[in-house]
Amino acid sequence: MEAGAQHNVPHFHAYYQNEAAVFSIDSIELIAGNIPKRQQRFIEAWAELHKAELLEDWKLLQDGNLPFSIEPLK
């Protein structure tokens, strides 16, 4: 996909060990992949706290720019 090209709904990717998942930003829900339930709940809580930053980064990526770093889940 070309940089700056719109694709799918606003989303982010999350990784845990050998698992990967995709979460929508607007509704903070799992839309693809598989992550253990405990980690999924942590990711969803983190995303709620950083929703505005995730949406801003999504907009930057859609315009072909690099996203800002967001504080990771610790």
Contact map, one row per residue, 1 for C-alpha under 8 A:
11101000000000000000000000000000000000000000000000000000000000000000000000
11111000000000000000000000000000000000000000000000000000000000000000000000
11111000000000000000000000000000000000000000000000000000000011110000000000
01111100000000000000000000000000000000000000000000000000000011111000000000
11111110000000000000000000000000000000000000000000000000000001110000000000
00011111000000000000000000000000000000000000000000000000000001000000000000
00001111100000000000000000000000000000000000000000000000000000000000000000
00000111111000000000000000000000000000000000000000000000000000000000000000
00000011111000000000000100000000000000000000000000000000000000000000000000
00000001111100000000000111000000000000000000000000000010010000000000000000
00000001111110000000011111000000000000000000000000000000010000000000000000
00000000011111000000011110000000000000000000000000000100000000000000000000
00000000001111100001111000000000000000000000000000000000000000000000000000
00000000000111110001111000000000000000000010000000000000000000000000000000
00000000000011111111100000000000001000000000000000000000000000000000000000
00000000000001111111000000000000001000100000000000000000000000000000000000
00000000000000111110000000000000000000000000000000000000000000000000000000
00000000000000111111000000000000000000000000000000000000000000000000000000
00000000000000111111100000000000111000000000000000000000000000000000000000
00000000000011110111110000000000111000000000000000000000000000000000000000
00000000000011100011111000000111111000000000000000000000000000000000000000
00000000001111000001111100000111100000000000000000000000000000000000000000
00000000001111000000111110011111000000000000000000000000000000000000000000
00000000111100000000011111111110000000000000000000000000000000000000000000
00000000011100000000001111111000000000000000001000100110000000000000000000
00000000011000000000000111110000000000000000000000100000000000000000000000
00000000000000000000000111111000000000000000000000000000000000000000000000
00000000000000000000001111111100000000000001001100000000000000000000000000
00000000000000000000001110111110000000000001000000000000000000000000000000
00000000000000000000111100011111100000000000000000000000000000000000000000
00000000000000000000111100001111100000000000000000000000000000000000000000
00000000000000000000111000000111110000000000000000000000000000000000000000
00000000000000000011110000000111111000000000000000000000000000000000000000
00000000000000000011100000000001111100000000000000000000000000000000000000
00000000000000110011100000000000111110110000000000000000000000000000000000
00000000000000000000000000000000011111110000000000000000000000000000000000
00000000000000000000000000000000001111111000000000000000000000000000000000
00000000000000000000000000000000000111111100000000000000000000000000000000
00000000000000010000000000000000001111111110000000000000000000000000000000
00000000000000000000000000000000001111111111000000000000000000000000000000
00000000000000000000000000000000000011111111100000000000000000000000000000
00000000000000000000000000000000000001111111110000000000000000000000000010
00000000000001000000000000000000000000111111111000000000000000000000000010
00000000000000000000000000011000000000011111111100000000000000000000000000
00000000000000000000000000000000000000001111111110000000000000000000000000
00000000000000000000000000000000000000000111111111000000000000000000000010
00000000000000000000000010010000000000000011111111100100000000000000000000
00000000000000000000000000010000000000000001111111100000000000000000000000
00000000000000000000000000000000000000000000111111100000000000000000000000
00000000000000000000000000000000000000000000011111111100000000000000010000
00000000000000000000000011000000000000000000001111111110000000000000000000
00000000000000000000000000000000000000000000000001111111000000000000000000
00000000000000000000000000000000000000000000000001111111100000000000010000
00000000000100000000000010000000000000000000001001111111110000000000010000
00000000010000000000000010000000000000000000000000111111111000000000000000
00000000000000000000000000000000000000000000000000011111111100000000000000
00000000000000000000000000000000000000000000000000001111111110000111000000
00000000011000000000000000000000000000000000000000000111111111000010000000
00000000000000000000000000000000000000000000000000000011111111100000000000
00000000000000000000000000000000000000000000000000000001111111111110000000
00110000000000000000000000000000000000000000000000000000111111111110000000
00111100000000000000000000000000000000000000000000000000011111111000000000
00111000000000000000000000000000000000000000000000000000001111111000000000
00111000000000000000000000000000000000000000000000000000000111111100000000
00010000000000000000000000000000000000000000000000000000000111111110000000
00000000000000000000000000000000000000000000000000000000100110011111000000
00000000000000000000000000000000000000000000000000000000110110001111100000
00000000000000000000000000000000000000000000000000000000100000000111110000
00000000000000000000000000000000000000000000000000000000000000000011111000
00000000000000000000000000000000000000000000000001001100000000000001111100
00000000000000000000000000000000000000000000000000000000000000000000111110
00000000000000000000000000000000000000000000000000000000000000000000011111
00000000000000000000000000000000000000000110010000000000000000000000001111
00000000000000000000000000000000000000000000000000000000000000000000000111
